[in-house]
Amino acid sequence: MLLLSNPCRVRRFYENAMQPERLKSSVPISKAIRLSSRTYTNSSMNLESTGTTGSAASVWDREASCYDAARQADPVYRSCIHLVVREIPKGTALCLDAGCGTGLSTLALSARCGTIVAVDYSLGSLQILKSKGLRNVMAVQADLRALPFKESVFGGCVCANTLQHFTPDGSQHRAIAELERVTRQNGVISVSVHHYSKSKRKDGWVKEGKPGQAGIDYIFRFTHDDLLTLLPGSPIRGVGYYKLLTIPFFGARLQNVLATLLGRIAALTGHGHMLIAVLSRRRPRAQKGSAVRR
Ligand SMILES: C[S@@+](CC[C@H](N)C(=O)[O-])C[C@H]1O[C@@H](n2cnc3c(N)ncnc32)[C@H](O)[C@@H]1O
C-alpha cells in the first residue's frame, strides 16, 4: 500500500508489472500471457498522448474514488454486470477483464475463473482494484487498442460498459480486434454497452457526445445494429429496465430473470438500458472436400 501512495512510484509499479520477467516470477500463468514484443514497447507510452479513444484516462482517474458507491447501489448496473460475466463458462482458467475500471466486473469474474488479468488505462481505477486484494487478479495498465499479450491466450474475455467510451471511427473496431486476437478458439467474448434505447431517445439523451453525466467526457450509445456491425453474428440482448424499478421488490434479481427471458426481444424492439453481445470464437469449419491441416 505504501508503494501505491506515491503516484510516481505507482506508475513505475504498473510499468514493471508489464515486463515479461516480472510477470514470469509473480504468477504461474505468466508464460501463457507473456507480453508480445510487438506491443511491449507500448508499456512506456504516455497514455494521454496516444490519441484519443473518445474518453480520456484522466477522467476515469478522477472518477475512481466515487465510482463503486453509485454503481453498487444501482440494481440495473448490478444486473448488467451479473449477466455479462455469467456468459463466461464457470471454471475458465484464464480470463481477461478488458476495461476493468475499479473492479466491479473483476470481482464477479474472480469467483468464476481461475485467474483474471484485469486491464485498464486508468491508473487511479487500477489502484482501487488493487486495494480490494483479490488474490487471483493481476492488474495491467494498457490501452485496449494495443493489448500487451500474445495471440489466443485467454479462455474468456469480458468487456463491461467500456466500448461506449470509444469513438466509432476505428477505435471500437481496433479494441474488438484486439479482444479477438488474444482470445482462444472456442473462447467467449462477452461485451456490454450502453443502449441508445427508445426511452433514452424520447427523453432527449444524445447518441454521441457528452453523456450528461457529471465528470464523464464522452459516450457513444449503441443501437442494436451498431453493436451487430461490431460483433457480427452475435446474439444481442437488451438488459436493465429502469422504469420497472418503481415496482416494489423489482431489484437486480428480477431484472436478471426478465433479461434472460425477454432480452432478445427487448434488444430488437429498442428496450433495455444496456445491450449485451456474446461472441464465440468458434474454430473455423474445414471446407467440404478440403484436406485437414495439422
Ligand atoms: C464505465 S467504466 C467500466 C468499468 C468496469 N468494467 C465496470 O463495468 O464497472 C469504463 C472503463 O473503461 C476504461 N477505458 C476507456 N477507454 C479505455 C482504453 N482505451 N483502454 C483501456 N481502458 C479504457 C476507463 O478507464 C474505465 O475504467
The ligand as an ORCA input file, in Angstrom:
! r2SCAN-3c Opt
* xyz 0 1
  C     -17.658      2.686    -17.226
  S     -16.068      2.076    -16.781
  C     -16.367      0.316    -16.709
  C     -15.562     -0.367    -15.647
  C     -15.990     -1.775    -15.282
  N     -15.823     -2.709    -16.391
  C     -17.423     -1.776    -14.809
  O     -18.315     -2.252    -15.520
  O     -17.688     -1.267    -13.717
  C     -15.149      2.241    -18.307
  C     -13.680      1.929    -18.147
  O     -13.060      1.873    -19.425
  C     -11.738      2.321    -19.295
  N     -11.243      2.706    -20.630
  C     -11.777      3.595    -21.501
  N     -11.028      3.658    -22.621
  C     -10.004      2.801    -22.465
  C      -8.885      2.417    -23.283
  N      -8.680      2.955    -24.480
  N      -8.041      1.478    -22.813
  C      -8.218      0.929    -21.583
  N      -9.255      1.252    -20.759
  C     -10.139      2.178    -21.204
  C     -11.866      3.501    -18.333
  O     -10.636      3.818    -17.731
  C     -12.891      2.971    -17.343
  O     -12.284      2.362    -16.248
*
